Amino acid sequence: MSRFIEIDGNPVPPRAQAIEFAANDGAKLRGAFFPVENARGTAVLVTGWSEFIEKYFETVTDLHARKLNVAMMDWRGQGLSDRSSAERTKWSGYFNQITDDLRLFIESHVKARFPGPYILMTHSMGGMPALMLLASGYPAFECAVLCAPMTRLFPEPRNRITALAASLASNFGMARKPVTRGTDHADVFEGNIFTSDPGRHAIFRDLRLALGESANDAPTYGWVSAAMKASAAIHAPGALDGVQTPVLIISAGAEQQIDGGDHANIAAANPNIRQEIIDGALHEILMERNEIRAQYFSAFDAFIEPALNSRS
């Protein structure tokens, strides 16, 4: 049986259960289930790059207050999920692989434990496999809310230059080498580009310390190359035509981590996708100050209410 990482100030929600489950290729992944009494539906909450389940305990509590069960998983290569299989796929089909992992988790584990209606929630990198899954016509979700989704890493032309450099580095045997970067914004609050809330920033820093050597550091050239290929794929003409699920993109108005300007392009690609912007928010909107999180949940509540009522 899997476990939770526990630190002071970040209590495990009541009746939580962590499990280990096998992916289609045998990789061992971690899932978690957070039930609530008299649930109106179920939120499947998926994280961004380098994140893991425990970072979202506060958000789980917020969703419980809305009478939503919550299901989560650690992506392969993150948290307490398998690492070796991620290294084998990160410079080739990584995003296809984690999209398959997400589908398996929902079909084989979420549906077996929690009833619908099902709502998909994502942050950052989690928005990429979510869009890939929805574009395939996957019908399980009544709606989806994508928080600051990583649809493109950088504005053009930097995006094309980075894609070429990462691909060349991977082809020359550097796929597993970390890219060079400066400050780790998850470790240092002053000047960070993730959140303006020092308490929530400190919780993730302490969780990473508790996770030890399993915590992600810099992304590899292979991961960057895979992310660029996945991004190019969802921007191809007609790539998002298959999205039938209503999707709300909530963008950070002060975004500095990914190309938030691209969200308007994604929203324009399909009439089922729309966008709202929270002025002043940094990338990790759900880890931001209370007033910014309140704006997120105001938009979230208004968007999901018709989905919840559709099954009542």
N, C-alpha and C positions, 0 to 999 in steps of 0.2 A: 504494500500500500504506500502511496506517495505521501507527502507531508507538506506543511506550510512553513514558510520562513517567518519567524516571529521576532518582532522588535518592540520596544516600548513606544507607545504613542500610535500604534497601528494595529489595533486589535482585530483578530480573526472574527468575521461575522458569525453569529450563532448558527448552529446546525450545518456549518460548512463541511464539505467532504472533498478531499483531494484523491484523485485516482491516477493510475498509470494505465495507458491503453496502447495497443499496437497499431501503427500505421499500416497501410497496405504493403509497404516494403519491409515490415517488421520493426521499424524504428520505434523505440519506446518514448511516448509523449505523455506529458502531464496535463490532466484536465481538472476542473474544479466545478462544484455545483453548490449554489447558495439558494436554498428554498425559502419561501416566505408563505405565511398562512394566507389563505383566501386570495391567491394570486389571480390577477386579471390576464396574465400572459407571461411570456418568457423573453428576456433579453439575452442574446448571444453577444458577448462583449469581447472583442479581439484587440490586441495591443499593437504597439508600434515596434520599430527596431530597438533591440536591447532591453525592452521592457519585459515584465513578467507579472503573473497574476496578482501578487501581493501589493503592487503599486496601486491597484484599483479597489482596495477594500473600502475606502470612503465612497467611491462611486457605487459600489455594490449596495452600501447602506442607503444612498440616495435613491437607487432603483427599488429597493425594498419598500421605501416610504411611498413609492408609486404602485405598490403591490405587484411588482414584477419579480419572478424568479430570475436568477442570473446563472449563466453557464459561461465558463472561460476555458481557454487552453493556452499553454505555452507553445509558441512556434518551435519547431525543431531548430536547434542551435541557440536557444534562449532559455533563461530560467532553469527549470529542472527537467527539461526535455532533452532528448538525445542530441549529442553534439556531432558525432562522427558522420552521420548521414547528411547533415547540413553541409559539412566541409566538402563532401563528395559532389554535391549538387549546386553549390552556391555560384559557380561560374558557368553553369549551363542552364538547367531547368528549375532553378530554385523556386521561382514564383509559381510555376505550374505545380510543383510538388506541394507547396504549402496550401495552394488552392485545393488540391485533392485532400490534404490533411483536414482542412476546414470542413469540406463536404462530408468526409467520413465521420468526423466528430459530431456533426449535427445529425446525420442519418442514423448512426449506430449508438450514440450515447445521449445526446440532448433529447431527442424525441422519445427515447425509452424512459426518461426520468421526468420530463416536464411537458405539460400540454401547451398548445398554442393559445392565442396567436403568437408567432415568433417575430421578434424585432432584432435586426442586425445593427450592432453598434461597433464602430471601429475608431481607432486613432492612428494617424500618420501612416506608417508602412502597411498597417492592417487594411487600409483602404484599397490597396492594389489588388490583393487576392479577393477582396470583397467584390470589387468591380468586375474582375475576371469571372468570378462565380456567377454574379447576376447577369453578366453579358452572355453567359452560356444558356440563359433561359431558366436557370434554377428557380423553382417556384415556392420554396418553403417559407419565405419571409413575406409578411404583410407590408413591411416598410423597412427602410435602412437609413441610419443617420451616420454620416461619415465626418468625423471630427478632424479637421486639418489633414485631409488625406494626401498621401505622398503619390500624386499622379505624375509629377515631373520634379526632378531634383533641383534643376537650375533653369533660369530663363535662357532662351537662345541668344547668342550662339554658344554660350558657355556649355550648355547642355550637350551639343553635338561634339564639342572638343573633348569634354570629359568622357563621353561615351566611347570615342575613338581611343583615348589614352587608356581607359580601363580595359577595353577589349584587347589592345596590343599587349598590355602588361600581363593579362591573363594568358594570352596565347604564348607568351615567352616564359611561362612557368612561374609567374608571380601571383597567381590567383589567390593563394592563401596568405599572402603578405598583407599586413594592414596598411592602409593608406596613411600618409603623413598628415597630421592635423595638429592644431595648436591646443588651446584650452579645451579640457573636457568639461562641457557645460553641465553635465550631470553631477560633477563633483564640486564645482566652485560656483557659489551663488552670485557673487559680485560680477556684474557684467554678463551673466548668462542669458541665452536667447530662448530659454524654454518657458520660464515662469517668473512672475514678479512676486510670488508668494514665498517668503523664506521658509515657513514651516513645512509646506508641502514639498519644497525642494529638498529640505533636510531629510524628510522621510525616505525619499528615493535614494539619496546618498547613503543613508544608514542601511537600507535594504541591500544595496549593492555591496556594502562592506560585509554584511552578514552572509551574502551569497558567496563571497570570497572569489576564488579564481574562476568560478563559473560565470561571473558577471562579464558581459560583453565590453570590449574596449573599442578601438577604432574599427570601422568596417573594413573588409578586405577588398582588394581590387576585383576579385571574383564576384563579390556581392554587388559592388557598384556596377559592374558590367551586366549582371543579371537584372538589376533594377532598371538600368537603362533600356535593356531589351524589352522588358515587360512594359515599361512606359511607352516605348515606341509602338508596341502592339496595340495598346488600348487607344492610341491616337490615330491608328490607321482608319481610313474612310470606312464607315459602317461598322466599326468594331464594337460600338456600344448599342447598336440597333436592337440587340436581343434583350436589353434591360426592360423588363415589364414591371418590376417592383418600383413603387414610389421611393425616390432617394432624395434625402436632404443633405447637402454639403454645408457644414458650418466652418467657415474660414476665419483664421486669425488675422485681424486687421493690421497687426504689427509683426507679421510673419517674417522670420529670418532664416528658418531651418530648411524649408523646401520652397518650391516656386508656387506660392499661393495664388499668383495671378493666373495660373493655369486652370484653376477651378472653374472660372467662367467658361473656358473652352469645353470642359467636360460637361458642364450644365447645358451648354448650347447644343451638345451632340445628341441629346435625347430629351423629348418633352417630359419624360417621367423623372428627370433629374432637375433639381433647382438648388439655388445657393443662397445662404445668408452669411453676412460678414459681421463679426463682433469687433467693433472699433477698439483699438488699444490692446487687444489680446495677443499674447505671445503664443508660440507654437503649441504648447501643452495646455490647451484650454481647460481641460478637466482638472488640471493641477494649478490653475490660476487663482487669483484673489476671489473672495466670495462674490463680489459684485459682478465679476466676469463670468464666473460659474453660474450665477443666477440667470444671466442673459442666455447662456447655453441651454439651461434647463427650461427656460421659458419657450425657446424655439423648439426644443425637443418635445415638450409636453403638447404644444399645439399641433405638432406634426404627427405624433403617434396616436393621439386620442381617436381619430377616425378609425384607425386600425384596430384599436382595442374594442371600440364600440361595434365593429363589424362582426364580432364573434359573440357579443353579449346578448 
